[in-house]
């Protein structure tokens, strides 16, 4: 019985350590303050990029504008907002405006999804 109690205690301690390590990059509460202004390259397709700029870098909330360079659609205007690590953006492609959501998974990495697309961009 004592052995099981030690094993359970060790397991909880290990899980707590792993949990704190995994959340240290982005914080356990969403207190992330992003820097959006940069060129962001699609990690799976380096010909696809987002160039974004904001006057609100380093703040909890903000807005940005920019350009998407997509080999399938050419250049398209981008605009959006963020609250900590969560991002919403609109890309104005030739076929119409498309809504996307994103989440910073690291200080320099943004995972974007929407409209059947799923891609990760990293800043240069």
C-alpha positions in Angstrom: 0.0 0.0 0.0 2.8 2.4 0.9 4.5 1.7 -2.5 1.3 2.6 -4.4 1.0 5.9 -2.4 4.6 6.7 -3.3 4.0 5.9 -7.0 0.9 8.0 -7.1 2.7 10.9 -5.3 5.6 10.7 -7.8 3.2 10.6 -10.7 1.4 13.8 -9.6 4.7 15.5 -9.0 6.0 14.5 -12.4 2.7 15.7 -14.1 2.9 19.0 -12.2 6.5 19.5 -13.4 5.7 18.7 -17.0 2.6 20.9 -16.9 4.6 23.9 -15.6 7.3 23.3 -18.2 4.8 23.2 -21.1 3.0 26.3 -20.0 6.1 28.4 -19.3 6.5 29.5 -22.9 2.9 30.9 -23.2 2.0 31.2 -19.5 -0.7 29.2 -17.7 -3.1 32.1 -17.8 -3.1 33.8 -21.2 -0.9 36.8 -20.4 1.0 36.6 -23.7 2.0 40.0 -25.2 2.7 39.4 -28.9 4.8 41.3 -31.4 2.9 41.0 -34.7 5.1 43.3 -36.8 7.2 41.0 -38.8 7.4 38.8 -41.9 5.8 35.5 -41.1 6.7 32.5 -43.3 4.6 29.3 -43.7 6.8 26.6 -42.2 5.4 24.0 -44.7 5.6 26.3 -47.8 8.1 29.1 -47.8 6.5 30.7 -50.9 3.5 31.6 -48.7 4.0 34.5 -46.3 2.3 37.2 -44.2 3.8 40.6 -43.8 2.0 42.2 -40.8 2.4 45.5 -39.0 0.9 47.0 -35.8 1.3 50.0 -33.6 0.1 47.8 -30.7 3.0 45.3 -30.5 3.7 44.2 -26.9 0.2 44.9 -25.7 -2.5 42.5 -24.5 -4.8 43.6 -27.3 -4.3 45.2 -30.6 -5.0 45.4 -34.3 -2.8 44.9 -37.4 -2.8 45.2 -41.2 -0.6 43.6 -43.8 -0.3 41.5 -46.9 -0.5 37.8 -47.7 1.7 36.5 -50.5 0.2 33.2 -51.5 1.4 31.3 -54.6 -2.2 30.3 -55.4 -3.9 33.7 -55.0 -1.1 36.3 -55.3 -1.1 39.3 -53.0 -4.0 39.9 -50.7 -4.8 42.4 -47.9 -4.8 41.2 -44.4 -6.3 42.8 -41.3 -7.0 41.5 -37.8 -7.0 41.8 -34.1 -5.6 39.9 -31.1 -6.3 39.3 -27.4 -3.2 37.9 -25.8 -2.3 34.7 -27.7 -5.6 34.5 -29.7 -5.7 36.1 -33.2 -8.6 36.7 -35.6 -7.8 37.8 -39.1 -9.4 38.5 -42.5 -7.7 37.8 -45.8 -9.2 39.6 -48.7 -8.5 37.1 -51.5 -9.8 37.5 -55.1 -12.8 35.2 -54.3 -13.9 37.2 -51.3 -13.0 37.9 -47.7 -12.0 34.9 -45.6 -12.1 34.7 -41.8 -9.3 32.9 -39.9 -8.5 32.3 -36.3 -5.0 31.8 -34.9 -3.1 31.1 -31.7 0.5 31.7 -30.8 2.1 28.4 -29.9 5.4 30.1 -29.1 6.8 33.6 -29.2 7.7 33.3 -32.9 5.1 30.8 -34.1 1.4 31.3 -35.0 -1.0 28.5 -35.9 -3.8 29.7 -38.2 -7.0 27.8 -39.2 -10.1 28.5 -41.2 -11.9 27.9 -44.4 -10.5 24.4 -44.7 -6.9 25.8 -44.3 -4.5 24.9 -41.5 -1.0 26.4 -41.5 1.7 27.5 -39.2 3.8 30.6 -39.7 7.0 31.6 -38.0 8.5 35.1 -38.0 11.9 35.7 -39.6 
